[in-house]
């Protein structure tokens, strides 16, 4: 007789169902695993054998064959230990076959039978819910997987607990969803002295998920402003939290017993490789742009990044997803992020400072910012020059609005956008709107339309730049709780578009 258990294999954020078949037949004693397993899966036989021995369960002197179906799908990871053990126990009639066949399981076994947490519990719960099965996983993974309400999640500390549960001797209680509350870092927007224009740009970018570029001398506050961006962003909605956490689950970033409603804020170093930023590697893992999904990707010293890395950002910025193609894998990851970049005006950083002489100005600045290609520069909705702060301003007491005040306006603007796009699952914020839908939501009056046409002709806006100005103007109107876009809204949007680097 063949016993059946179920697990999953991961392809990007998708968890594909895998049937684990176990046959115990007469013949020379052997324990083999077939079905395109990798090294970690092949080694499961030794971990399973040792775990069963620790429970005083002796394997029969027969041929044991484990088949992972479909056989042409690569199987990677140690999470196949638990389903292999359960299918073997079902084949030995220690636990009921029908009960095991009604569950999806994943977990790594220690040699003493303890279950070790594994990656991907959340996508596995989604796959189990699609097939109307329960999920059995290590107890530490239970709070993460339990966010999928359509799936009953059973968390076990060890293989012994799982056996008692399946035999009915000690039924385990279903896991409850866990939420991680990250402490407030205490970085308030009020701490930034001056820089009112940059603060305003930060608020607009947060409200509409617009990409923003800060250009300024060293010490002008670019990184300080970026560090305060998470404090004004609204929390993730339940759907967004689930999307983001599925990626973080595969990357092993959910290790606090649940998922977080805080928006991701990723800040890779400028020496990061293309595989680290975009995704890839031997197993086509998600990169920084996917880990920043529904959050912020902050790239400090933007021109110092490799030209190849910068150019690969162009398509993900537009489409909101990235295809990682490797010889053994073609996986698609979502990456709808807000790009925030910071750059010095030139290599020495003081091109605009009248008190410091630069023998190469202005060629120094043109060469340095020229590392950012025109098409990539065109994708920034907001471009802000951040001037140096004088020592006199630094001695002044803190002034301006707090992060909480700005966050309230941002949340109100986001609520307007949520209601506006409630019938369109593809569009979440103003930055996502395009085509006819963008024309409909903008609702520009005659004066605003005339100003936009004049600016487009005068400054040579590209078609992309034209539409990005419209999106920013719509967000500014939302911050003012205005139903339509008027001339002041559009004028402010144009001031951010044309302030720094020249249009390409």
RABEL-V675850 format. One record per run of one state. SS is the DSSP state (H for helix, E for strand, - for the rest). FROM is the first residue (numbers start at 1). LEN is the number of residues. If there is no record, write none. Layout:
BEGIN
SS_FROM_LEN + SS_FROM_LEN
END
This chain:
BEGIN
-_1_1 + E_2_10 + -_12_2 + E_14_12 + -_26_4 + E_30_5 + -_35_2 + E_37_1 + -_38_1 + H_39_4 + -_43_1 + H_44_11 + -_55_8 + E_63_7 + -_70_5 + E_75_1 + -_76_4 + H_80_12 + -_92_5 + H_97_5 + -_102_1 + E_103_3 + -_106_2 + E_108_2 + -_110_4 + E_114_3 + -_117_4 + H_121_10 + -_131_3 + E_134_5 + H_139_7 + -_146_7 + E_153_4 + -_157_1 + E_158_1 + H_159_9 + -_168_6 + E_174_1 + -_175_4 + E_179_2 + -_181_8 + H_189_3 + -_192_4 + H_196_13 + -_209_3 + E_212_5 + -_217_5 + H_222_6 + -_228_2 + H_230_3 + -_233_5 + H_238_14 + -_252_7 + E_259_2 + -_261_4 + E_265_2 + -_267_7 + H_274_5 + E_279_2 + -_281_4 + E_285_2 + -_287_1 + H_288_4 + -_292_4 + E_296_4 + -_300_2 + H_302_3 + -_305_2 + H_307_13 + -_320_1 + E_321_6 + -_327_2 + E_329_6 + -_335_3 + E_338_6 + -_344_19 + H_363_7 + -_370_4 + H_374_4 + -_378_4 + E_382_5 + -_387_4 + H_391_4 + -_395_8 + H_403_18 + -_421_9 + H_430_3 + -_433_2 + H_435_8 + -_443_1 + E_444_1 + -_445_1 + H_446_14 + -_460_3 + H_463_17 + -_480_5 + E_485_1 + -_486_1 + H_487_12 + -_499_6
END
